[in-house]
Structures are given as structure tokens and as C-alpha cells.
Amino acid sequence: MLNYFAVRQIISNFAAVQRNEGLERVPHFILIITYMIDKNIVKEIIGEWLKDKEYFLVDVEVSPDDKIVVEIDHADGVWIEDCVELSKFIESRLDREEEDYELEVGSAGLGQPFKVPQQYINFIGRDVEVLDADGKKTRGVLKSVEGEDFVVTVREKVKVEGKKRPVMMDIDHQFQMNKVKYTKYLISFK
């Protein structure tokens, strides 16, 4: 991995070779090296911190300008002290001499779309909204999760044979996580 000082040394060595070859002028050039922090390395560091904890990783984003955004979650919510601890842990594993980065560690926001299966599991029994691939919204109670499949129970009017009017019934709707645009927790202030 090249840092500023290594690149400077390479350029100095090149200039010395040019002078030794008898060239009076050393050509000027600009060497631009872009170095981006590897997302997988950040994930490995977070994995070390998560070991033996009930937290789970929701997402890691590393932007081209080396802004690292880490989202974690926990069934009982995320404590700020734990975000600070994880932030310090990541900083202790990355070298500020080689990487200049901005780090943000936080929880997956309530009301934000679910990104990992564990979020679905944590919200079983709660109200959710699903936007399917066709753009249809379904609101109901997240009933179950099995692998990539999940079931949302919706209270709907159903025409029952022998009845004049539709009857309110609980109807299960099955979805696949990778085939919906989003699923998110519906915050209720009742």
C-alpha cells in the first residue's frame, strides 16, 4: 500500500536515476493515486467487535471520499455508548497515517426500510408496510419470517358465500425479501 511518503520516495529515486543517466532536466509529472478504504476490511473489523454481542450489522457504506457509515442494530435498540465503543474500535484498527476518513456509527433508523433478515425477525408481531415490486403497498402485522420469505397479516373485507355484506377477516400475504422494493416498521403514536 502506497502512502504519500512512499510515492515521494519513488519520485525522488526516479529523479536521481535521471540525473545519473546524464539528463540535465528531469521531466515534470504529476502522479495521482486514489486510495479508497476497502469495505470488506471495515466489515471484518466490525465482525470482530460483534463477536459474542447481540448486535448485528445492518449496513456499511464507504463513499469515494472515504466517508464510512456503519449501521448496527439490536433487538432491544442501540445504545449510544455502544456506537461510541464500536467507533473507537474501528479507529484503533485503521491507520490514520495511511487513510484519511470520516466515520459515522449509528443505529438503523426506525421507519427506514429493512436491509437484513434479522430486522424482519426483530419486528415480528409489529405493524409494517411493504411496497411490492408492482408498486402496491400492503400494511399489516408481520406474522412470520422463514429464510427470505415473510408473511404479513392484513385485516380485509372478504366476500363470504351466504352473506350479503363482506366480512372483516385476517388474510395472510406472503412476500420474499429480495422481491419487494421495501419493508419498513410503521411507527404508531397511539
N, C-alpha and C positions, 0 to 999 in steps of 0.2 A: 504494500500500500504506500503510495507516494504522498508525502505531505509537502508543504511549502519549502522546507529546508532541503529535502531530498531533491526537489526539482531545481532549486537554486544551485545545488552542488553539481547536478548533471550539466546545467548550462555553463557553470564555471569550468568544468572539465572539458567541455566541448570547445570553449574559447581557448583554453590552454593548448589543446591539440592543434587548433587552427594556427596559433602563434608559432608552435613548434614546426609546423609544416612550412613556415616562412611566409605565410599570408600576412600582409600588413593590416588589413582591416578584417575584422570579424563581422560576418553578416549579422544584422539585427533580425531577431524574430521574436514572436510572441507565442508562448506555449500556454494554452488554456486547458486546464484539467478540471473537469467537473466530477465531483465525487458525491455520490448520494448514499446516505446511510441505508444499509440493507434491511428491509422489512423483516426478513426471516431471522436475522440476528436479534432484532428487537423482540420478536416473538419468542425466541429461545430464552432470552433474558427474563421476559415476563413469565415464561413457563417455569423457570427456576423459582421465582418468587411465589407463584401459585401453588407449587408443590405443598401438599399437606394443608392447604387452606380450602375453605368452602367457596371462595371466589372463583369466577370463571371469566375467561377473556371473551369479550364481545367483538371488538374490532381494533385493528391497528392501522393507522394511515401514516404514510411518510410522503410528504409532498416534495416536489423537486427543489424547493428552497429549504429542505431539511427541517420542516416542522413535523414533529412526531406527535400524533394524537392517539392516546390509548383509552379505550373504554372497557371497564370491567363491570361486573355485576355480581350480585349475591341474592339469594332468596329472601333475605331479611333487609335488603337495602345496602347501600355502600356508605361507609364511614369516611369522613374527610381525612381522619388520621391514617387510614389505610391507603388512601390515594397519595398522601404525602410520603408514606413509607415506601410505596412502590416507585414513586418518582425518584426518591433518593437511591433506591436500589438500582434503577436503570442508569442513573447518572454515575453511580460507582462502577458500572460495567462498560460505559462508553468513555472514550478518551477525548476530553475537550481540546487537547493539543492537536488532535487529528480531525475531529468532527466538530463543526460549529452547528449547533442545532437549537431549536426551541422545543420544549417538552411540555405537553399538556396531558395530565392524567385525570380522568373523571369517570363518573358512572354513566351507564346508558340511560338516557333521559326518559322519564315517564312520558307516555304519549308518542314516543318515537317508534318507528317500525322495528319489529323484532329482526335480529340479524343471525341469531344462532338458535339451535333447537332447545337449549337449556332455558332460554327466555320463555318459550312456549310452555315448557313444563312448569316453570315458576308461576305462570298465570292461569293454570287450570282452576276452573271454578269462578273465574272473573270475567267481566264483560270485555269483549274485544270487537274490533272492526276489521273485516277482511275485504280487501279490494282484489277481486279475482282478475284473471288475465283478460276477460272480456270487458272489464271496467265496471262490473256490478259490485256494489257494496253490500255486505252482509254483516249485521250486528246481532250479537248474541253472546251466550256464555261458552267459553272454551271448555269443552267437556272432557276431551282426552287427547293424548299425543302418543303416537306409536311410530318410532322411526321418523320418516319425513312426512307422515300423514297425521292430520289432526282433524278433530270434529268440533263443530260449533253448533250449539243447540239454540234454535230461534223459535220464539213464540209467534205462531202464524195462524191466520184464519184458514181453515180447511173445510172444504165441502164434504160432508158426511152423508152417505146414502141413507135415505129415510128421514133426513132433517131438512126443514125449509131453509134455515139460515146456516151460514158457515159457523163452525165451532173453533174456538181457540185451542190449539194443541202445540206441544213441543215437537219440533221437527229437527232432526239431525242433518247437518250439511257437512259432507266430507271434503277436505282440501288437501293438497300437497304443498309443502313449504316452498318448493322450487317452482311451483306453477301459479303462485299468486304474486301480485305486484307488491302487496304489503299486508302485514297483520300488525295491529297495534292495540295496546291496552286503552280502553275507554275510561278516562278519568271521570268519576262521578262525585258531585258535591252534595249528594242527598243526605 
